[in-house]
Each structure stands twice: as structure tokens, then as C-alpha cells.
Amino acid sequence: MPVILTRSAQFQAGEAKAESMIHSLTAAHGRAQPPSSEAGQLDAAAGASARRFAGIPKFLLIVALSSDARASEGGRSRSSPPTNVIDQVDDVFFLDLRDARRGLAGEDLRTQVAERREAYEQELKRRRIPRLLLSDGTEPEAVASAAARPDGALTGSPASTGTVTGKARVVLDPVGAHLEPGEILVAPSTDPGWTPLFLTAGGLVMEMGGSNSHGAVVAREYGIPAVVGVPEATHKIETGQLITVDGAAGLVSLAAA
């Protein structure tokens, strides 16, 4: 049977592997030095810094883009939209280049913008984004999940192997959310802002995403079972309910009320 490492053991094994790789790389380039030497200590420090700060460039990029967006917003707020073409500056985001050319020629685009804005606001109300739609609008995954299973389990896509049973914690927004150790996170989807919740989560159930989505990847990194692409999971599962997540089979079993 495969050996399942604890989370701390996984981190320790990863650290040891990283240190071994640093030594191999320096040796391959003729820079292997005794650990006690000045050059050896410099190599060790450089390798440790690279591992510790590897995620900073992405963080700095996000900060820079955010600052640029705020500056652009300030610039737009000081501008006035063309008269009788659109009502506000942000309406331009509902136009393509051909529309913009017509607007520059003086054509009134307000009706077109209003229709597209209404469609956009309607789409914002979606609880989840289907991964696949047929030409008639049918969502195959929803149809498959609607088929009654004898045990009443919810079906999804396997994302991270393992089986865990625990209390569910339904979270719709990570801001201010808290999970007790071992609770199973049930969410619509996740992004990097949700990552701190994985530190104490015993498992993951997600309405959207596939095996390469953010939640699935982080769940595998942290070694917790996960099932993703479970339609209406945040509605069908209640906080405090005892559930079992089978990350290999893609099943979420609900305990009887």
C-alpha cells in the first residue's frame, strides 16, 4: 500500500529535495564549495532566498497592475464621454473596435451598450460557469449529476486523491472566513486569495474547475482530498453537515440528516 505522508512530512521532504537540488546545480557548474567556506555559505544563502521568495515576482506584478488600474480609473474619472454616443466612460468596455469607430463617427451607441450591459449583469448572477455546453444549451455535467445515485452522493471530477470524513464549512467569500482544523472547505471556486484556508482544511469540494484549476492544484500540494466540478455544492451541502470526500472516485457522500 502507498505511504501517505503527513503535511509536515511532505514539507520536510520537499525542503530536503530542494537542498539536494541546490547542491547538484552548484556542483554541475563547478561551484561546489565546502559548506563552512564563504563561497559555500553564499551558495546556500542564495538557494534559500530563491526558494523563499520565488512567489514574490507574481505578487509584485499584481500590485503593479492594481496601481496602474487605480491610476487609469483616476484618469477616466477626469474625462468626459463623447456627447450623444455613450453615457459614461466605462461604457467603452461594452464595445468592440468596429463599434468604437462608429462612435468616433458620431453614431449613438447607447442602446447597444445598454443591451450588452444587461446581458453582462445577467451573467454575473451565475453561481458557476459551465465547463461545457451543448448547442442546445444543455450542460452535460448538470444532467449527469441530476441522475439519482443510490447512495445520494454528489458527483464531480477527481482532483486530489484520498478519502476524508469531516464537517463541511460552506464559504462563499474568503474575506474573514475561518475553518477549524479538519473541516472540509465547500466553495464555488478558489483563487490565490483562498490559499490560507487550505492550511487547516481537511478536504475540498468545489462547484467549478477541473483537475488543473487553482483549488485542485493547491489541494494536491497540501495533500488533502478534493473533488471539483460538483454542481450546486454550496446549496446541497450545509455548514456543519458531516460529509465524506473521495478524491479518487470524485464522490461526495452526505450523512443522513
N, C-alpha and C positions, 0 to 999 in steps of 0.2 A: 504494500500500500504506500502511496506517496506520503512524504513527510510534510506536514503543514507547519510552517514556522510562525511564531508569534510576530506581531507587528514590530516589536523592539528587535527581535532576532533578525527580521528582514532588513531593518535599517543597519544593524551591525554588520550583516553580511555584505550589504551594498557598500558600506564605508570601507570594509576590508578589500573589496574588489576594486574600488576606486583608488585606494592607496597602492595596490599592486599594479594597476594600470599606469599610474604616475611614474612608478619606478621603472616599468617596462619602457615607457616612452622616453624618459631621460636616458636610459641605457642605450636605446636604439639610436639616439643622436649623439652618443659619445659624451653624455653629460652626467653619467652615474658618478656620484661622489659619496664618500663616507658620510653617514648621517650627522656625525659630530662636526664635520668641516663647515666652513662658512658657506661654500657653494652648495653643499648638501642641505643645509638649513634653508637657504634661499629657494632651492627647488621645492622643498617640502612646503614652504610658506606660499609659494606661487601656486602650487597644485591645490592646496587647501582653499586659497582665495578663489580660484577658478570654480571650485565645486560650490563654495558658499554663495558666491554672487552671480552664478550662471543665469538666474532669472531676472536680475536687475535690468538688463537692456530692454526686455519686454515691458517692464514696469515703467521705465523712463520714457519709452515710446508712447505708452498710454497717457502718461502725464503730459507729454509734449502735445499730443493730438488734442487732449482735453483743453489745454491752454489755448491752442490755436482755434478750437471751436468757440471758446468763450470770446476770443478777440474778434472772430468773424461775426459772432452774434451781435457784439457791440457795434461793429461796422454796419451791419444790416439795420440795426435799430435807428441809426442816424440817417438812413437813406429813405427815400420815398418811392413807392412802386409807381410804374407808369400809369398815368391817369386813364381811366376807362379801359384798361387792359386786364389788370388783376387788382384785387382789393388790398393785399398785403404782400410784403416782400417774400415771405416763406411760401407763398403760392407757387413760386417758380419751381419748387421741388415736385410739383404735380404735372410738370410739362416736360416734353422731350425737346430735342433740338429743333425739330420742324415746327413745333408749337411756338418755341421761343422766337423763331424767325418771323412767324406770322404776327406775334405780339409786337416785335420791333417795327413791323409794318403798320401797326395801329389797330390790328384786329382785336375785338373784345373776346377775351378768353375766360371770363369769369364763370360762365355756365359750365364750361368744360372742367374747370378747376373744382367747382362745387360738386360735380358728379364724381370726380375721382377722389376727392376728399371724403365723400360719403362712403364710397367703397372701401377706402383705406381704414376709416374708423370702424366699419363693419368687420373687417379682417382682424383688427386689434382685439376684438371680443372673442376670438378663437381661444379655447383653452389649450389646444395643442395643434401643431402643424402636421398634417398627414405626410408620411414619407412617400406614399404612392397613391395616386388617384387614377381610376379608370376613366375612359372617355365619357361615360355617363354620370360621372361624379361620385361613383361608389368608392368607398375606402376599403380595400380588401382586408386590412388588418382589423378594422372595426367589425366587419362581417364575421371574420374568423373568431374574434373574441366573444361575439354575441352568441355563438353556439354553446349551449349549456354543457359544462363539464360535469360528470357525475359527482365530483367532489367539491364543486363550486369554486375551484381555483381560478385565478386570473392568469391569463397567458401573456407573454411578452417575448422579447428577444434575450437569449442568454448573453450576459455581458461580463460577469466575473464569477468564476466557479466557487463552489462552496455552498453549504446549507446553514442557515441560521434561523432561530426562532426567537422572537422578542416583541416588545411593544412597539407599535407604529407611532411615528411622530410626523403628522402631515404639516409641511411647511410650504407656504406659497411665496414667501419673501424672506431671504436670508438675513435681512437687516433686523437685528435684535433677537433673532431666533436662537434657541438653546436646545441641545439634545443631551439627555442623560446618557452616560456610558452604556453601550449595548442597544440603545433604541435604534429602530430601523427608520431611516430617513425616507419619506414618501414625498416626492416633489414633481412639479410639472416638467421641469428641466433644470439643468445647472450650468453655471459658468464659473470662472475663477473666483468670483465673489462668494461662492458657496463652499469653497475648499475647506475653511476652518471647521465646518460642521462634520467633515469626514473624519476628523481626529477622534471623535467619540462615537461615531455611527457604527452600529454592528452590521448594517447592511443597507442596501439602496434599492428603492423601487421608483422608477421614473416614467412619466407618461410619454415623453418624447425621446428621440435619439436612437442610435444604433450602437453597434459594438465599438465604433471609433468616436463616439460622442464624448464630450468632456466628462460627464458623470461616469461613464463606463471605464474610461482610461484611468481616472483618479481612483475609482474603486479597485481596479486591478493593482494599481501602485500601492494602495494601502492594504491590500489583501482581504477585502470584505466582499461577501457575495452581493451580486447585483443583477437585477432584471430590469430592462428598459423597454420602451415602446409598449407600455401597458395602458391601453386607452381608459380614460376616466378613473385612473388610480386614486387621485386625490378626492374623488367623490365616493368611490366604492369602499375606500378604507378610511376608518376613523382613528383619530389620535387616541392612543391607549389600547387599541384593539390588538390582540395577540395574533401575529401572522408568522408564517414560515416562508422564507425566501430560498428558492432552489436556483442558484445562479447557473448551474449547468443545464438544467432542463428548461429554464425560462418560465418557471411557475411560481405563483404567489398564492399560498393557501391561507384562507381566512378561518380563524377559530370561530366556532358557533357562538352566537350571542348568548 
